[in-house]
């Protein structure tokens, strides 16, 4: 006799309870309890159809698990893929649920996003329950649902429709709020569910034939991962991070999103809840440089095309972030119908940072175009015109205050990192000009580079503390200063870098680093927001990199491995880590965190052929770039 059938109340899991599946256009988060609590369709930045992560079960989820069961016994990705296996071992037997999304670019003809959930009996006989609660428009709209031919459930509301197909006889009942499927699997038996989204005005093509899709999906990810050129220690962590970064790319355009979620809090119960489902130029350039270093040139070419389309126009109109398709209007608005992750309000969709001035972005873009060229990606005439246009803007505006890398919502400041990235823009543009033979521009940019350097050393350095500060006139320390060694602004053995590295220890909290702090130890006095936050994972890895580059490899490795220890059971990292409550916080999975992990591995352990990771794009001659600037 099996367990009594009950509906288990659903609450969002801990952030580290979620695994990622995706199709290079959108993604879903699968919890350890078998529930998909988050998915946006048809793109990363589209409204969610499952939003229980930011509310409750009535805001949308899809759970498949043994009746009466809680967390799965264990789970893992199948090798170097994005195919997830979750295993439950119960008193009556064992069952495996395999979740994946076939990449749409591997299929013939147009397809909407599809989630395949394959339930396989491993031992004994296990009673299963599936519960589908579709809620379109970010968990707000309950669709009209009906059953067709016994095995297909269709849900429609406004512009959205979804179709659930199953390949076996399953007892399915549909109500206004949910579709429930009760069935049992014995060892060797398999039941497959496929959920497909499509625009409501186009007839869907539901199918539960997932055998070929699973094979194709496995082959796609294995082939892609095999191109990774890192083979040092912790290769499994590096490859998992790279797969995650690839999963954050929007294949149709080449854009790269910062994370797949919105409004996961940096402090539980606080207001620091932001929408990260967009393409930040900064985050994208960090990601692209990481992929290039790992051997992935195709992504660089696709991103360059996305960049040229997204920023087309005057440089004065350059935004810090864009939509996955390059759209500009990303208006931030609250979602009061959602209670927030663990009651963290407000829930926000859109991001007001789109209207900020962030001068460091110009340096990131020019630096990445330079890195791409060094990796063998040719720049055409349009790309060169973009560089020249961006540099005219930097030349005009680098002396102004801005919102900085951390996108503070307080007053604009003269952030030291922003000034240094303006220096980087001039330095990399100068190197590009040298290749292209543009002597007039080179002379002007050389003068600007020197002027910015003198300005930073005069106003951004605190001689009494012996470190670079967060912004001109402050005494606070900022983790962005840890990026100095790799940027080439000063040599790694410079006393000012070493002093800044030591000063950054004030940011340490239980072995992990915060983003910034004032000298009295109070965080966030500069950003105009209330409440605290946890440590920032990327900053901890930047610290490891800086330690390695300044001759302290053993401490660097310890810092790096400490971050490895806080990945979740399938190797994923969110934005932040709380060393007090021992949990991940912030949006997930976070590109910034995984980029920093890969870069640290290269910095600490080098590459396959034994060469060490470069200290920054500025080192080495540029004569090998000849001929790579196409007309």
Secondary structure, 3 states (H helix, E strand, C coil): CCCCCCCCCCCCCCHHHCEEEECCCCEEEECCCCEEEEEECCCCCCCEEECHHHCCHHHCEEEEEECCCCCCCEEEECCCCCCEEEEEEECCEEEEEEEECCCHHHCCCCCCCEEEEEEEEEEEEEEEEEEEECEHHHHCEECEEEEECCCEEEEEECCEEEEEEECCCCEEEECCCCEEEEEEEECCCEEEEEEEEEECCCCCCCCCCCHHHHHHHHHHHHHHHCCCCCCCCCHHHHHHHHHHHHHCEECCCCEECCCCCECCCCCCCCCCCCECCCEEHHHHHHHHHHHHHCCCHHHHHHHHHHHHHHCCCCHHHCCCEECCCCCCCCCCEECCCCCCHHHCCCCEECCHHHHCCCCHHHHHHHHHHHHHHHCCCCECHHHHHHHHHHHHHHHHHCCCCECCCCCCCCCCECEHHHHHHHHHHHHHHHHHHHHHCCHHHHHHHHHHHHHHHHHHHHHCEECCCCEECCECCCCCEEHHHHHHHHHCCCCCCCHHHHHHHHHHHHHEECCEECCEECCCCCCCCCCCCCCCCCEEHHHHHHHHHHHHHCCCHHHHHHHHHHHHCCCCCCCCCEEEEECCCCEEEEEECCHHHHHHHHHHHHHHHCCCCCCCCCCCCCCCCCHHHCCCECC
